Amino acid sequence: MSKIYFDPQQFANAYLSTQEFKPSNYESEQEMLDEAFAVYLMAFEHARKYVEKTQNDG
């Protein structure tokens, strides 16, 4: 069976693209960017841990 390669960065990019950031929900553009970056980092870290776990299990 062939391996499916999983890139945490692509996962984080895809996850971030599904989020909706409305400028009206933030006091400034910087606040909105900070939240988007935090969401990206959280998704990336989750994906990285998944890759590490599956590599160690297999």
C-alpha distance matrix in Angstrom:
0.0 3.8 6.6 9.4 12.6 15.6 19.1 21.8 24.4 23.0 22.7 26.2 27.5 26.1 27.5 30.8 31.1 31.1 34.0 37.6 40.1 43.6 46.3 48.8 47.0 47.7 50.9 49.7 47.0 46.2 45.7 43.2 41.4 41.4 39.8 37.1 36.3 36.2 33.8 31.5 31.6 30.9 27.8 26.6 27.3 25.5 22.3 22.7 23.1 19.9 17.9 19.8 19.2 15.4 15.3 17.8 16.1 12.7
3.8 0.0 3.8 6.6 9.5 12.8 16.0 19.1 21.4 19.9 20.1 23.6 24.6 23.5 25.2 28.3 28.5 28.9 31.9 35.4 37.8 41.3 43.8 46.5 44.8 45.4 48.5 47.1 44.2 43.4 43.1 40.6 38.6 38.7 37.4 34.6 33.6 33.8 31.5 29.0 29.2 28.8 25.6 24.2 25.2 23.7 20.3 20.6 21.5 18.6 16.1 18.3 18.4 14.7 14.2 17.3 16.3 13.0
6.6 3.8 0.0 3.8 6.2 9.3 12.6 15.5 18.0 16.9 16.9 20.4 21.6 20.7 22.3 25.3 25.9 26.4 29.1 32.7 34.9 38.5 41.0 43.7 41.9 42.2 45.3 43.9 41.1 40.1 39.8 37.4 35.3 35.3 34.0 31.3 30.2 30.3 28.1 25.6 25.6 25.2 22.2 20.6 21.5 20.1 16.7 16.8 17.8 15.0 12.4 14.7 15.0 11.5 11.0 14.3 13.8 10.8
9.4 6.6 3.8 0.0 3.8 6.4 9.9 12.8 15.1 13.6 13.5 17.1 18.2 17.0 18.7 21.8 22.2 22.6 25.5 29.0 31.3 34.9 37.4 40.1 38.3 38.8 41.9 40.5 37.7 36.9 36.5 34.1 32.1 32.2 30.8 28.0 27.1 27.3 24.9 22.4 22.8 22.5 19.2 17.9 19.2 17.8 14.2 14.9 16.3 13.4 11.1 14.1 14.7 11.4 11.7 15.3 14.8 12.6
12.6 9.5 6.2 3.8 0.0 3.8 6.6 9.8 12.0 10.9 11.4 14.7 15.8 15.4 17.2 19.8 20.5 21.5 24.1 27.6 29.6 33.2 35.4 38.3 36.6 36.7 39.6 38.0 35.2 34.2 34.0 31.7 29.4 29.5 28.4 25.6 24.4 24.8 22.7 19.9 20.1 20.2 17.1 15.2 16.7 15.9 12.2 12.4 14.4 12.1 9.3 12.3 13.8 11.2 10.9 14.6 15.2 13.3
15.6 12.8 9.3 6.4 3.8 0.0 3.8 6.4 8.9 8.1 7.9 11.1 12.6 12.3 13.8 16.4 17.4 18.4 20.7 24.3 26.2 29.9 32.1 34.9 33.0 33.1 36.1 34.6 31.9 30.8 30.5 28.2 26.0 26.0 24.8 22.1 20.9 21.1 19.0 16.3 16.5 16.5 13.3 11.6 13.2 12.4 8.6 9.3 11.6 9.4 7.2 10.7 12.3 10.3 10.8 14.4 15.0 14.1
19.1 16.0 12.6 9.9 6.6 3.8 0.0 3.8 5.4 5.4 6.4 8.8 10.1 10.8 12.4 14.4 15.6 17.2 19.2 22.7 24.1 27.8 29.7 32.7 31.0 30.7 33.5 31.8 28.9 27.7 27.7 25.5 23.0 23.1 22.2 19.4 17.9 18.5 16.8 13.7 13.8 14.6 11.6 9.2 11.4 11.6 7.9 8.2 11.4 10.3 8.2 11.3 13.7 12.6 12.7 16.0 17.4 16.8
21.8 19.1 15.5 12.8 9.8 6.4 3.8 0.0 3.8 5.5 5.0 6.1 8.6 9.8 10.4 12.1 14.2 15.6 16.9 20.5 21.7 25.4 27.2 30.1 28.1 27.8 30.5 29.0 26.4 25.0 24.6 22.6 20.3 19.9 19.0 16.5 14.8 15.0 13.4 10.4 10.2 10.8 8.1 5.5 7.7 8.1 4.8 5.4 8.9 8.6 7.6 10.4 12.7 12.6 13.2 16.0 17.4 17.7
24.4 21.4 18.0 15.1 12.0 8.9 5.4 3.8 0.0 3.8 5.4 5.1 6.1 8.6 9.8 10.5 12.2 14.5 15.7 19.0 19.8 23.5 24.9 28.1 26.4 25.9 28.4 26.5 23.7 22.4 22.5 20.4 17.8 17.8 17.3 14.4 12.7 13.8 12.5 8.9 9.4 11.1 8.6 6.0 9.2 10.5 8.0 8.5 12.1 12.3 11.3 13.8 16.3 16.4 16.7 19.5 21.1 21.3
23.0 19.9 16.9 13.6 10.9 8.1 5.4 5.5 3.8 0.0 3.8 5.4 5.0 6.1 8.5 9.8 10.5 12.7 14.7 18.0 19.4 23.0 24.8 27.9 26.6 26.4 29.2 27.4 24.4 23.7 23.8 21.2 18.9 19.5 18.7 15.4 14.5 15.8 13.7 10.5 12.0 13.2 10.0 8.5 12.0 12.3 9.4 10.9 14.2 13.4 12.5 15.7 17.7 17.0 17.7 20.9 22.0 21.7
22.7 20.1 16.9 13.5 11.4 7.9 6.4 5.0 5.4 3.8 0.0 3.8 5.4 5.1 6.1 8.5 9.9 11.0 12.9 16.5 18.2 22.0 24.2 26.9 25.2 25.4 28.4 27.1 24.4 23.7 23.2 20.6 18.8 19.0 17.5 14.5 14.0 14.6 11.9 9.4 10.9 11.0 7.3 7.0 10.2 9.4 6.8 9.5 12.2 11.0 11.1 14.4 15.8 15.3 16.7 19.6 20.3 20.5
26.2 23.6 20.4 17.1 14.7 11.1 8.8 6.1 5.1 5.4 3.8 0.0 3.8 5.4 5.1 6.0 8.5 10.1 11.0 14.4 15.6 19.3 21.2 24.1 22.2 22.1 25.0 23.6 21.0 20.0 19.5 17.1 15.2 15.3 13.8 11.0 10.3 10.9 8.4 5.6 7.5 8.1 4.9 4.8 8.5 8.7 7.4 9.6 12.4 12.3 12.8 15.5 17.1 17.4 18.8 21.2 22.3 23.0
27.5 24.6 21.6 18.2 15.8 12.6 10.1 8.6 6.1 5.0 5.4 3.8 0.0 3.8 5.5 5.2 6.2 8.9 10.3 13.3 14.4 18.0 19.8 22.9 21.6 21.5 24.4 22.6 19.6 19.2 19.2 16.4 14.3 15.3 14.2 10.7 10.5 12.3 10.0 7.0 9.8 11.2 8.4 8.3 12.1 12.5 11.0 13.0 16.0 15.7 15.8 18.7 20.5 20.5 21.6 24.3 25.4 25.7
26.1 23.5 20.7 17.0 15.4 12.3 10.8 9.8 8.6 6.1 5.1 5.4 3.8 0.0 3.8 5.5 5.1 6.7 9.2 12.5 14.5 18.0 20.4 23.2 21.9 22.5 25.7 24.3 21.5 21.5 21.1 18.0 16.5 17.7 16.0 12.6 13.3 14.5 11.4 9.4 12.4 12.7 9.4 10.2 13.8 13.1 11.4 14.2 16.8 15.7 16.2 19.5 20.7 20.2 21.8 24.6 25.1 25.3
27.5 25.2 22.3 18.7 17.2 13.8 12.4 10.4 9.8 8.5 6.1 5.1 5.5 3.8 0.0 3.8 5.4 5.4 6.9 10.6 12.7 16.4 19.0 21.4 19.6 20.3 23.6 22.7 20.3 20.2 19.2 16.2 15.3 15.9 13.6 10.7 11.7 12.1 8.6 7.6 10.6 10.1 6.9 9.1 12.1 11.1 10.4 13.6 15.5 14.7 16.0 19.0 19.8 19.8 21.8 24.3 24.7 25.3
30.8 28.3 25.3 21.8 19.8 16.4 14.4 12.1 10.5 9.8 8.5 6.0 5.2 5.5 3.8 0.0 3.8 5.4 5.4 8.5 9.8 13.5 15.7 18.5 16.9 17.2 20.4 19.2 16.6 16.6 15.8 12.7 11.6 12.7 10.6 7.3 8.8 9.9 6.8 5.8 9.6 9.9 7.9 9.8 12.9 12.8 12.6 15.3 17.5 17.3 18.5 21.2 22.4 22.7 24.5 26.8 27.6 28.4
31.1 28.5 25.9 22.2 20.5 17.4 15.6 14.2 12.2 10.5 9.9 8.5 6.2 5.1 5.4 3.8 0.0 3.8 5.5 7.9 9.8 13.1 15.5 18.4 17.5 18.2 21.4 20.1 17.3 18.0 17.6 14.1 13.2 15.1 13.3 9.8 11.7 13.4 10.5 9.4 13.2 13.7 11.3 13.0 16.3 16.1 15.3 18.1 20.5 19.8 20.7 23.7 24.9 24.8 26.5 29.2 29.7 30.1
31.1 28.9 26.4 22.6 21.5 18.4 17.2 15.6 14.5 12.7 11.0 10.1 8.9 6.7 5.4 5.4 3.8 0.0 3.8 6.6 9.7 12.8 15.9 18.0 16.8 18.2 21.8 21.1 18.8 19.7 18.6 15.1 15.1 16.7 14.1 11.2 13.7 14.5 11.0 11.0 14.6 14.1 11.7 14.2 17.1 16.1 15.7 19.0 20.8 19.8 21.2 24.3 24.9 24.8 27.0 29.4 29.5 30.1
34.0 31.9 29.1 25.5 24.1 20.7 19.2 16.9 15.7 14.7 12.9 11.0 10.3 9.2 6.9 5.4 5.5 3.8 0.0 3.8 6.4 9.8 12.8 14.9 13.3 14.6 18.2 17.9 15.9 16.8 15.3 11.8 12.4 13.8 10.8 8.5 11.6 12.1 8.9 10.0 13.5 12.9 11.5 14.3 16.8 16.1 16.6 19.6 21.2 20.8 22.5 25.2 25.9 26.2 28.5 30.6 30.9 31.9
37.6 35.4 32.7 29.0 27.6 24.3 22.7 20.5 19.0 18.0 16.5 14.4 13.3 12.5 10.6 8.5 7.9 6.6 3.8 0.0 3.8 6.3 9.7 11.5 10.4 12.2 15.9 15.7 14.0 15.6 14.1 10.5 12.0 13.9 11.1 9.4 13.0 13.8 11.2 12.7 16.1 15.8 14.9 17.7 20.1 19.6 20.2 23.1 24.7 24.5 26.3 28.9 29.5 30.0 32.2 34.3 34.6 35.7
40.1 37.8 34.9 31.3 29.6 26.2 24.1 21.7 19.8 19.4 18.2 15.6 14.4 14.5 12.7 9.8 9.8 9.7 6.4 3.8 0.0 3.8 6.4 8.7 7.7 8.8 12.3 11.9 10.3 12.1 10.6 7.0 9.0 11.1 8.8 7.6 11.4 12.5 10.9 12.6 15.7 15.9 15.8 18.2 20.5 20.6 21.6 24.1 25.7 26.0 27.7 30.0 31.0 31.8 33.8 35.7 36.4 37.6
43.6 41.3 38.5 34.9 33.2 29.9 27.8 25.4 23.5 23.0 22.0 19.3 18.0 18.0 16.4 13.5 13.1 12.8 9.8 6.3 3.8 0.0 3.8 5.4 5.6 7.5 10.7 10.9 9.9 12.6 11.2 8.1 10.9 13.2 11.3 10.9 14.6 15.6 14.4 16.3 19.3 19.5 19.5 22.0 24.2 24.3 25.3 27.8 29.5 29.7 31.5 33.8 34.7 35.5 37.5 39.5 40.1 41.3
46.3 43.8 41.0 37.4 35.4 32.1 29.7 27.2 24.9 24.8 24.2 21.2 19.8 20.4 19.0 15.7 15.5 15.9 12.8 9.7 6.4 3.8 0.0 3.8 5.4 5.5 7.9 7.6 6.9 10.1 9.3 6.9 9.9 12.3 11.5 11.6 14.8 16.2 15.8 17.5 20.3 20.9 21.4 23.5 25.7 26.3 27.4 29.5 31.3 31.9 33.5 35.6 36.8 37.8 39.6 41.5 42.4 43.6
48.8 46.5 43.7 40.1 38.3 34.9 32.7 30.1 28.1 27.9 26.9 24.1 22.9 23.2 21.4 18.5 18.4 18.0 14.9 11.5 8.7 5.4 3.8 0.0 3.8 5.5 7.5 8.9 9.7 12.7 11.2 9.6 13.0 14.9 13.6 14.4 17.8 18.5 18.1 20.3 22.9 23.1 23.8 26.2 28.1 28.4 29.8 32.1 33.5 34.1 36.0 38.1 39.0 40.1 42.1 43.8 44.5 45.9
47.0 44.8 41.9 38.3 36.6 33.0 31.0 28.1 26.4 26.6 25.2 22.2 21.6 21.9 19.6 16.9 17.5 16.8 13.3 10.4 7.7 5.6 5.4 3.8 0.0 3.8 7.0 9.0 10.0 12.1 9.6 8.2 11.9 13.0 11.1 12.5 15.8 15.9 15.5 18.2 20.4 20.3 21.2 23.9 25.4 25.6 27.3 29.6 30.7 31.4 33.6 35.4 36.1 37.5 39.6 41.1 41.7 43.4
47.7 45.4 42.2 38.8 36.7 33.1 30.7 27.8 25.9 26.4 25.4 22.1 21.5 22.5 20.3 17.2 18.2 18.2 14.6 12.2 8.8 7.5 5.5 5.5 3.8 0.0 3.8 5.5 7.1 8.7 6.2 5.9 9.6 10.4 9.5 11.4 14.2 14.5 15.0 17.5 19.3 19.7 21.1 23.3 24.7 25.4 27.2 29.1 30.4 31.5 33.4 35.0 36.0 37.6 39.4 40.8 41.8 43.5
50.9 48.5 45.3 41.9 39.6 36.1 33.5 30.5 28.4 29.2 28.4 25.0 24.4 25.7 23.6 20.4 21.4 21.8 18.2 15.9 12.3 10.7 7.9 7.5 7.0 3.8 0.0 3.8 7.2 8.5 6.7 8.1 11.2 11.7 11.8 14.1 16.2 16.6 17.8 20.1 21.5 22.2 24.0 25.9 27.1 28.2 30.1 31.6 32.9 34.3 36.2 37.6 38.7 40.4 42.1 43.4 44.6 46.4
49.7 47.1 43.9 40.5 38.0 34.6 31.8 29.0 26.5 27.4 27.1 23.6 22.6 24.3 22.7 19.2 20.1 21.1 17.9 15.7 11.9 10.9 7.6 8.9 9.0 5.5 3.8 0.0 3.8 5.3 5.2 6.6 8.8 10.0 11.1 12.7 14.5 15.7 17.1 18.7 20.3 21.5 23.1 24.6 26.1 27.6 29.1 30.4 32.1 33.6 35.1 36.5 38.0 39.6 41.0 42.5 44.0 45.5
47.0 44.2 41.1 37.7 35.2 31.9 28.9 26.4 23.7 24.4 24.4 21.0 19.6 21.5 20.3 16.6 17.3 18.8 15.9 14.0 10.3 9.9 6.9 9.7 10.0 7.1 7.2 3.8 0.0 3.8 5.4 5.1 6.2 8.6 10.0 10.6 12.3 14.3 15.4 16.5 18.3 20.0 21.2 22.4 24.3 25.9 27.0 28.3 30.3 31.7 32.9 34.5 36.2 37.6 38.8 40.6 42.1 43.4
46.2 43.4 40.1 36.9 34.2 30.8 27.7 25.0 22.4 23.7 23.7 20.0 19.2 21.5 20.2 16.6 18.0 19.7 16.8 15.6 12.1 12.6 10.1 12.7 12.1 8.7 8.5 5.3 3.8 0.0 3.8 5.4 5.0 6.0 8.6 9.7 10.4 12.2 14.2 15.1 16.3 18.2 19.9 20.7 22.2 24.2 25.5 26.4 28.4 30.1 31.2 32.5 34.4 36.0 37.0 38.6 40.3 41.7
45.7 43.1 39.8 36.5 34.0 30.5 27.7 24.6 22.5 23.8 23.2 19.5 19.2 21.1 19.2 15.8 17.6 18.6 15.3 14.1 10.6 11.2 9.3 11.2 9.6 6.2 6.7 5.2 5.4 3.8 0.0 3.8 5.5 5.1 6.3 8.7 9.9 10.6 12.4 14.3 15.4 16.6 18.5 19.9 21.1 22.7 24.5 25.6 27.1 28.8 30.3 31.6 33.1 34.9 36.2 37.6 39.1 40.7
43.2 40.6 37.4 34.1 31.7 28.2 25.5 22.6 20.4 21.2 20.6 17.1 16.4 18.0 16.2 12.7 14.1 15.1 11.8 10.5 7.0 8.1 6.9 9.6 8.2 5.9 8.1 6.6 5.1 5.4 3.8 0.0 3.8 5.4 5.2 6.2 8.6 9.9 10.7 12.4 14.3 15.4 16.7 18.3 20.1 21.3 22.7 24.3 26.0 27.2 28.7 30.4 31.8 33.2 34.7 36.4 37.7 39.1
41.4 38.6 35.3 32.1 29.4 26.0 23.0 20.3 17.8 18.9 18.8 15.2 14.3 16.5 15.3 11.6 13.2 15.1 12.4 12.0 9.0 10.9 9.9 13.0 11.9 9.6 11.2 8.8 6.2 5.0 5.5 3.8 0.0 3.8 5.4 5.0 6.1 8.5 9.8 10.4 12.2 14.1 15.3 16.2 18.2 19.9 21.0 22.1 24.2 25.7 26.7 28.3 30.1 31.5 32.6 34.4 36.0 37.3
41.4 38.7 35.3 32.2 29.5 26.0 23.1 19.9 17.8 19.5 19.0 15.3 15.3 17.7 15.9 12.7 15.1 16.7 13.8 13.9 11.1 13.2 12.3 14.9 13.0 10.4 11.7 10.0 8.6 6.0 5.1 5.4 3.8 0.0 3.8 5.5 5.2 6.2 8.7 9.8 10.5 12.3 14.3 15.2 16.4 18.4 20.0 20.8 22.5 24.4 25.7 26.8 28.5 30.3 31.4 32.8 34.5 36.1
39.8 37.4 34.0 30.8 28.4 24.8 22.2 19.0 17.3 18.7 17.5 13.8 14.2 16.0 13.6 10.6 13.3 14.1 10.8 11.1 8.8 11.3 11.5 13.6 11.1 9.5 11.8 11.1 10.0 8.6 6.3 5.2 5.4 3.8 0.0 3.8 5.4 5.0 6.2 8.6 9.8 10.5 12.3 14.1 15.3 16.5 18.4 19.8 21.2 22.7 24.4 25.8 27.1 28.7 30.3 31.7 33.0 34.7
37.1 34.6 31.3 28.0 25.6 22.1 19.4 16.5 14.4 15.4 14.5 11.0 10.7 12.6 10.7 7.3 9.8 11.2 8.5 9.4 7.6 10.9 11.6 14.4 12.5 11.4 14.1 12.7 10.6 9.7 8.7 6.2 5.0 5.5 3.8 0.0 3.8 5.4 5.1 6.2 8.7 9.9 10.7 12.2 14.3 15.4 16.6 18.2 20.1 21.2 22.6 24.4 25.8 27.1 28.6 30.3 31.6 33.0
36.3 33.6 30.2 27.1 24.4 20.9 17.9 14.8 12.7 14.5 14.0 10.3 10.5 13.3 11.7 8.8 11.7 13.7 11.6 13.0 11.4 14.6 14.8 17.8 15.8 14.2 16.2 14.5 12.3 10.4 9.9 8.6 6.1 5.2 5.4 3.8 0.0 3.8 5.4 5.0 6.1 8.5 9.9 10.4 12.1 14.1 15.2 16.1 18.2 19.8 20.9 22.3 24.2 25.7 26.7 28.4 30.0 31.4
36.2 33.8 30.3 27.3 24.8 21.1 18.5 15.0 13.8 15.8 14.6 10.9 12.3 14.5 12.1 9.9 13.4 14.5 12.1 13.8 12.5 15.6 16.2 18.5 15.9 14.5 16.6 15.7 14.3 12.2 10.6 9.9 8.5 6.2 5.0 5.4 3.8 0.0 3.8 5.4 5.1 6.1 8.6 9.8 10.5 12.3 14.2 15.2 16.5 18.4 20.0 21.0 22.5 24.4 25.7 27.0 28.5 30.3
33.8 31.5 28.1 24.9 22.7 19.0 16.8 13.4 12.5 13.7 11.9 8.4 10.0 11.4 8.6 6.8 10.5 11.0 8.9 11.2 10.9 14.4 15.8 18.1 15.5 15.0 17.8 17.1 15.4 14.2 12.4 10.7 9.8 8.7 6.2 5.1 5.4 3.8 0.0 3.8 5.5 5.1 6.2 8.6 10.0 10.6 12.3 14.2 15.5 16.6 18.5 20.1 21.2 22.7 24.4 25.9 27.0 28.6
31.5 29.0 25.6 22.4 19.9 16.3 13.7 10.4 8.9 10.5 9.4 5.6 7.0 9.4 7.6 5.8 9.4 11.0 10.0 12.7 12.6 16.3 17.5 20.3 18.2 17.5 20.1 18.7 16.5 15.1 14.3 12.4 10.4 9.8 8.6 6.2 5.0 5.4 3.8 0.0 3.8 5.5 5.2 6.1 8.6 9.9 10.6 12.1 14.3 15.3 16.4 18.3 20.0 21.1 22.4 24.3 25.7 26.9
31.6 29.2 25.6 22.8 20.1 16.5 13.8 10.2 9.4 12.0 10.9 7.5 9.8 12.4 10.6 9.6 13.2 14.6 13.5 16.1 15.7 19.3 20.3 22.9 20.4 19.3 21.5 20.3 18.3 16.3 15.4 14.3 12.2 10.5 9.8 8.7 6.1 5.1 5.5 3.8 0.0 3.8 5.5 5.0 6.0 8.5 9.8 10.3 12.2 14.1 15.2 16.3 18.1 19.9 20.9 22.3 24.1 25.6
30.9 28.8 25.2 22.5 20.2 16.5 14.6 10.8 11.1 13.2 11.0 8.1 11.2 12.7 10.1 9.9 13.7 14.1 12.9 15.8 15.9 19.5 20.9 23.1 20.3 19.7 22.2 21.5 20.0 18.2 16.6 15.4 14.1 12.3 10.5 9.9 8.5 6.1 5.1 5.5 3.8 0.0 3.8 5.5 5.2 6.2 8.6 9.9 10.7 12.4 14.4 15.5 16.6 18.5 20.1 21.2 22.5 24.4
27.8 25.6 22.2 19.2 17.1 13.3 11.6 8.1 8.6 10.0 7.3 4.9 8.4 9.4 6.9 7.9 11.3 11.7 11.5 14.9 15.8 19.5 21.4 23.8 21.2 21.1 24.0 23.1 21.2 19.9 18.5 16.7 15.3 14.3 12.3 10.7 9.9 8.6 6.2 5.2 5.5 3.8 0.0 3.8 5.5 5.1 6.2 8.5 10.0 10.6 12.4 14.3 15.4 16.6 18.4 20.1 21.0 22.5
26.6 24.2 20.6 17.9 15.2 11.6 9.2 5.5 6.0 8.5 7.0 4.8 8.3 10.2 9.1 9.8 13.0 14.2 14.3 17.7 18.2 22.0 23.5 26.2 23.9 23.3 25.9 24.6 22.4 20.7 19.9 18.3 16.2 15.2 14.1 12.2 10.4 9.8 8.6 6.1 5.0 5.5 3.8 0.0 3.8 5.5 5.1 6.0 8.6 9.8 10.5 12.3 14.2 15.4 16.4 18.3 19.9 21.1
27.3 25.2 21.5 19.2 16.7 13.2 11.4 7.7 9.2 12.0 10.2 8.5 12.1 13.8 12.1 12.9 16.3 17.1 16.8 20.1 20.5 24.2 25.7 28.1 25.4 24.7 27.1 26.1 24.3 22.2 21.1 20.1 18.2 16.4 15.3 14.3 12.1 10.5 10.0 8.6 6.0 5.2 5.5 3.8 0.0 3.8 5.4 5.0 6.2 8.5 9.9 10.5 12.2 14.2 15.3 16.5 18.2 20.0
25.5 23.7 20.1 17.8 15.9 12.4 11.6 8.1 10.5 12.3 9.4 8.7 12.5 13.1 11.1 12.8 16.1 16.1 16.1 19.6 20.6 24.3 26.3 28.4 25.6 25.4 28.2 27.6 25.9 24.2 22.7 21.3 19.9 18.4 16.5 15.4 14.1 12.3 10.6 9.9 8.5 6.2 5.1 5.5 3.8 0.0 3.8 5.5 5.3 6.3 8.8 10.1 10.6 12.4 14.4 15.5 16.5 18.4
22.3 20.3 16.7 14.2 12.2 8.6 7.9 4.8 8.0 9.4 6.8 7.4 11.0 11.4 10.4 12.6 15.3 15.7 16.6 20.2 21.6 25.3 27.4 29.8 27.3 27.2 30.1 29.1 27.0 25.5 24.5 22.7 21.0 20.0 18.4 16.6 15.2 14.2 12.3 10.6 9.8 8.6 6.2 5.1 5.4 3.8 0.0 3.8 5.4 5.0 6.2 8.7 9.8 10.6 12.3 14.2 15.2 16.4
22.7 20.6 16.8 14.9 12.4 9.3 8.2 5.4 8.5 10.9 9.5 9.6 13.0 14.2 13.6 15.3 18.1 19.0 19.6 23.1 24.1 27.8 29.5 32.1 29.6 29.1 31.6 30.4 28.3 26.4 25.6 24.3 22.1 20.8 19.8 18.2 16.1 15.2 14.2 12.1 10.3 9.9 8.5 6.0 5.0 5.5 3.8 0.0 3.8 5.4 5.1 6.2 8.6 10.0 10.6 12.3 14.2 15.5
23.1 21.5 17.8 16.3 14.4 11.6 11.4 8.9 12.1 14.2 12.2 12.4 16.0 16.8 15.5 17.5 20.5 20.8 21.2 24.7 25.7 29.5 31.3 33.5 30.7 30.4 32.9 32.1 30.3 28.4 27.1 26.0 24.2 22.5 21.2 20.1 18.2 16.5 15.5 14.3 12.2 10.7 10.0 8.6 6.2 5.3 5.4 3.8 0.0 3.8 5.4 5.1 6.1 8.6 9.9 10.5 12.1 14.2
19.9 18.6 15.0 13.4 12.1 9.4 10.3 8.6 12.3 13.4 11.0 12.3 15.7 15.7 14.7 17.3 19.8 19.8 20.8 24.5 26.0 29.7 31.9 34.1 31.4 31.5 34.3 33.6 31.7 30.1 28.8 27.2 25.7 24.4 22.7 21.2 19.8 18.4 16.6 15.3 14.1 12.4 10.6 9.8 8.5 6.3 5.0 5.4 3.8 0.0 3.8 5.5 5.1 6.1 8.5 9.9 10.5 12.1
17.9 16.1 12.4 11.1 9.3 7.2 8.2 7.6 11.3 12.5 11.1 12.8 15.8 16.2 16.0 18.5 20.7 21.2 22.5 26.3 27.7 31.5 33.5 36.0 33.6 33.4 36.2 35.1 32.9 31.2 30.3 28.7 26.7 25.7 24.4 22.6 20.9 20.0 18.5 16.4 15.2 14.4 12.4 10.5 9.9 8.8 6.2 5.1 5.4 3.8 0.0 3.8 5.5 5.3 6.1 8.5 9.9 10.6
19.8 18.3 14.7 14.1 12.3 10.7 11.3 10.4 13.8 15.7 14.4 15.5 18.7 19.5 19.0 21.2 23.7 24.3 25.2 28.9 30.0 33.8 35.6 38.1 35.4 35.0 37.6 36.5 34.5 32.5 31.6 30.4 28.3 26.8 25.8 24.4 22.3 21.0 20.1 18.3 16.3 15.5 14.3 12.3 10.5 10.1 8.7 6.2 5.1 5.5 3.8 0.0 3.8 5.6 5.2 6.1 8.6 10.1
19.2 18.4 15.0 14.7 13.8 12.3 13.7 12.7 16.3 17.7 15.8 17.1 20.5 20.7 19.8 22.4 24.9 24.9 25.9 29.5 31.0 34.7 36.8 39.0 36.1 36.0 38.7 38.0 36.2 34.4 33.1 31.8 30.1 28.5 27.1 25.8 24.2 22.5 21.2 20.0 18.1 16.6 15.4 14.2 12.2 10.6 9.8 8.6 6.1 5.1 5.5 3.8 0.0 3.8 5.5 5.2 6.1 8.6
15.4 14.7 11.5 11.4 11.2 10.3 12.6 12.6 16.4 17.0 15.3 17.4 20.5 20.2 19.8 22.7 24.8 24.8 26.2 30.0 31.8 35.5 37.8 40.1 37.5 37.6 40.4 39.6 37.6 36.0 34.9 33.2 31.5 30.3 28.7 27.1 25.7 24.4 22.7 21.1 19.9 18.5 16.6 15.4 14.2 12.4 10.6 10.0 8.6 6.1 5.3 5.6 3.8 0.0 3.8 5.4 5.0 6.0
15.3 14.2 11.0 11.7 10.9 10.8 12.7 13.2 16.7 17.7 16.7 18.8 21.6 21.8 21.8 24.5 26.5 27.0 28.5 32.2 33.8 37.5 39.6 42.1 39.6 39.4 42.1 41.0 38.8 37.0 36.2 34.7 32.6 31.4 30.3 28.6 26.7 25.7 24.4 22.4 20.9 20.1 18.4 16.4 15.3 14.4 12.3 10.6 9.9 8.5 6.1 5.2 5.5 3.8 0.0 3.8 5.5 5.3
17.8 17.3 14.3 15.3 14.6 14.4 16.0 16.0 19.5 20.9 19.6 21.2 24.3 24.6 24.3 26.8 29.2 29.4 30.6 34.3 35.7 39.5 41.5 43.8 41.1 40.8 43.4 42.5 40.6 38.6 37.6 36.4 34.4 32.8 31.7 30.3 28.4 27.0 25.9 24.3 22.3 21.2 20.1 18.3 16.5 15.5 14.2 12.3 10.5 9.9 8.5 6.1 5.2 5.4 3.8 0.0 3.8 5.6
16.1 16.3 13.8 14.8 15.2 15.0 17.4 17.4 21.1 22.0 20.3 22.3 25.4 25.1 24.7 27.6 29.7 29.5 30.9 34.6 36.4 40.1 42.4 44.5 41.7 41.8 44.6 44.0 42.1 40.3 39.1 37.7 36.0 34.5 33.0 31.6 30.0 28.5 27.0 25.7 24.1 22.5 21.0 19.9 18.2 16.5 15.2 14.2 12.1 10.5 9.9 8.6 6.1 5.0 5.5 3.8 0.0 3.8
12.7 13.0 10.8 12.6 13.3 14.1 16.8 17.7 21.3 21.7 20.5 23.0 25.7 25.3 25.3 28.4 30.1 30.1 31.9 35.7 37.6 41.3 43.6 45.9 43.4 43.5 46.4 45.5 43.4 41.7 40.7 39.1 37.3 36.1 34.7 33.0 31.4 30.3 28.6 26.9 25.6 24.4 22.5 21.1 20.0 18.4 16.4 15.5 14.2 12.1 10.6 10.1 8.6 6.0 5.3 5.6 3.8 0.0
